[in-house]
């Protein structure tokens, strides 16, 4: 048995697997009181303070999300948690819960670790990168453990699982899960596992409260062919306009702010896609000049020559 996980949860593994496979809009579980209650309190107590050095984006700008990837260094409780999730017993338990065999732990916590989101943060629906950037392993599962005591639904920040955020409003089925302390959410990582969370809106009298969690991702060396896709980075679907923006609505300051944010995100995505297109086009243009390409052409010349001659004779 795994001493940090409640025995009742471990004894229900087969039933939880049935739920995982049948849950909508894609396989997932939301398990309350996942860890021993006292141990979860230790994780909450040892959660790292917000650090601007750990809240920088790819451009070096400080944002409202801090990430600590070196989980085992955060304190005794986090060291024990890390030891558990890397153990063969836990990986076997996770495989039993999900039906995914031979799961692998990521010691680098790429994209994972502790996540802290301040008020004002939100996350557009997205599907995650599908291969580990260094090992090229298939990403298969997300595990998120929430550490938010006394969280209120009206504060937002609930995890949302989408059928397809590109569908028209009303056709996209969404499962909403509040980020409550000791709630563990496990879901498959696939080309249809769209997820995100709404804007966090915490009243000023709760200054210092933030959305906190531990995120761990699991991998396999192989994946069923029908589930395999070409490598890609995280893919986002920008949120639509707020529902209340309709003809005749008088634009308020907060409406203008929301529109500005939406447009800025679309501009960032267009810029990202443009830069990726330039990089891809440059790689294609350089290919004929590469030594490997010229060598390949030279080695296959006899076969190509023979094919042309055969074609001429047949005509």
N, C-alpha and C positions, 0 to 999 in steps of 0.2 A: 504493500500500500504506500501511497505518497502522503507523507505526514502533513504537508502544508495544505493539501486539498481536503475539504470535508469528505468524510467517508461516505456520506449519503450520496454525494455527487459521483464518486467512483463506483458505487454499487448500482447506479442508474445508467451506466455507460451504454448499454445496448438500447435502452429506450431513448436516450439522448441521441444516439446515432440515427434512429428512425426519424426523430424530429428534424435533425440536421438535414437529412436527405429530402425531406418532404416540405420544409419551410419555404415560403414565398417571400421575395421574388427570386431568390437563389439560395442555395444551401447555406444555412447559418444556425447558430445557437446563441441565445442570451441566457446565461446561467447566473442566477442571484446567489449571494452568499457562497461564492466559489471557494475562497480560501478560509482557513481557520480565522475566526474573527479577530483574535488577539494579534495574529501575524499580520493581517491586513492593516491593523492600527499602527504597527511598527513601520510598514511601508509608507503610510500616510505621514507619519512623524518624520521619517528620514527623507521625504521627497525634497529634492534640491531647490534652493531659492532661485527665483528668476535671475538669469545671468545674461546680460547683453551680448557677451562674447559667444553665447550659444544660441543667439536669436538672430543671426545674420543670414540673409538670403544669398543666392548665387552672385549678386552684384555687390555684396559687402554691406548692404543696407540693414539696419536693425529693425526688426519687425516685432510682432506681438506673439510670436511662438518660439519657445525655447526648447531645445532638444539635447538630452545627454545620452550619448550612445554607450559610454563605458559603464554599463549598469552595475557590474560587480564592485566598482570602486565607490559607490554612493553610500555604503554603510553595510553593517552586518545583515540586515534584513534583505537588502538588494543582492548581496552576495549569496545568501541562501536561496533566494528566488532564482537567480541565474544558475546556480548549481542544480536546482530542480529541473528547470526547463531544458537543460542540456543533457539530462540523464536519459539513458535508454528506456527506463521505466516510464518516464513522462512521455517520451516520443511514442512509445507503444500505446499508452493511454490515449494520446491524441489521435493516433491512427484508428483506435477502436471507436472513438467518438465520431470520426468523420468518414471512415472507410478508405482513407488515403494511406497506402502502405509506404513503409520505408521513408518516413519523414526525417528531415535533417535540420539541425539547429544552425543558426548563423552567428558565429562568435563575434562578428563585427557589427551586428545590429544595424546593417545598412538601412537607412530610413526609419529605424525603430529606436527603442530606448524609452526614456521618460519624455512625454510630450506635455508641455504646459501652454495653454492658449489663454491670453488675456481678454478682457471685455473688448468687444468690437471685432474680434476675429471670427471668421467663418471659412468654410471649405466647400468649394463648388463640387458637385458630383463628378466622380472620376473613376477610372479603372487604373490600377497600379501597374508599374513596370512589371514585365512578366519573366525576366531573367535576372539573376544576380549579376551585377556589373563586373565582378571579378572572377567568380567561379563558373558562370554561365549555367548554374543550376536553375531548374524550373521553380518559379515561385508558386506555392500552392495554397498556403493558409495565412490569414491574419488572425492574431489573437490580441485583443485589447482588454486590459483590466483597468476599470475606472476607479479613481481614488477621491471622489468628490462627496464629502459629507454634507448632508442637509441641502442638496441641490434642489432648486425649485423649477418646475416645468416652464414657467413663464420666462426664465432666464435664457431660453434657447439652448443651443449647443447639443441638442439630441442628435445621435447618430441616425442618419437616414439611409436606408437601403432602397435603391431604385430598380424598377423593372427596366426602364430605358429613359433617361432624362431628355433624349432628343425627341420623344413622342410629344404630340400636342398636350397642352394642359388638360388634365382629367383622365388621360389614357395611361399615364405613368403611375403604376401602382408603387406606393412608398410605404415601407415599414419604418416607424420611428421608435428609437430606443433611447431612453433617458440615460445619461452618464452617471449613474448612481454608484456610490462606493461599494466595492467588492462585487460588482456586476462584471462578469466576463463575457465578452462577445467574441465568438469564433466564426469566421466565414471564409468560404473558398475565395481564392484569388484567380479570377478567370477573365475572359473577354466580356463577360456580362455582369461582373460584380461591381456595379456602379454604387458608390457610396460617398457621403460627405456630411456636413452638418451646417445648420442654420446659424445665423449671426448670434453671438453671445451678447446678451444685454443684461448686465448685472447692475442693480441700483447703486447709487453712490454711497448709500449707508452700509453697503457690503464691500467697501473698498478693501482690496487685498485678496478677495476671492477670485479664483481662476479655475479653468477647466483642466483637470489633471488626469493623466492616464499613463499606463505602460503599454507600449506596442511591441509585439514580437512577431516576426515573420518566419515561416517555415518553408522548406524547399524539398524537392526530390530530384534524383538524377535523371529520371525519365518521366514522361507524361503521355497519357493516351493520345494517339494521333489525332483523333477528332477534336481534342481540346487544345491542340498545339497551334500557336500563331507565330508569325515572324516577330523578332525582337522589337520592342517598342518601349519608350519611356512612359511616364504617367500621362494619361490622356484625360483632359478636362472637358466638361460640357458646361459652358457658362449658364448661369441661372437666367430664366426669362424675366421680363419686366414684372414688377409687383402687380398683383391682381387689381389693386385699387386704382391704378393709372388707366383711366378710361376717358372717353370724350366728355368734356364738361368739367372734369376734375381740375380744381385750382391747384397749381403746383406750389407745394410748400418747400421750405428750406431743406427739410429732411428728404423730400422727394428728389430734389436736385442733387443732394449728396448721394443718394442711392443710384441715380442715373449716371453720375460721374464715376462712381466705383465700377458699375457694370461696363461702361465704355472703356475705362482704363484696363480692365481685365481683358476685354476683347482685343484692345490694342496690343497688350502684352502677348496674347496668344498669336496674333497675326505676325508680330515681330519674331516670335519663336519659330513659327512655321516658315517664315521667310528666310531666317538664318539657317534653318535646317535644309531648306531647298537649295540655298547657295552652297552649303557644305556638300550636299549630295551631288549637285551639278559639277562642282569643282573636282570631286573624286572621279566622276565619270569622264570628265575632260582629260584628266591626268592619266587615266587607265591605259590608253594606247601608247603613251610614252614610257610606261613602266617596263623594267627589264623582264619581269615575269610574263607580262602580256606578249612582248616581242619573242621571248623564248617559246611560249606556247604556240604562237603563230608559226614559228620556224619548225617546231616539232610536228605540227599537224599539217604542214604544207603538202607532203606527199599524199595524204588521205584526201585533202581538199582538191588537189590537182586530179587525182584519180576519179573523184566524184564528178568533176566538171567534164572530163573526157568521156566517162560513161554516159553522162547526160547528152553530150553531143552525138555520140554514136546511136543512142536510142532514138534521137530525133531525126 
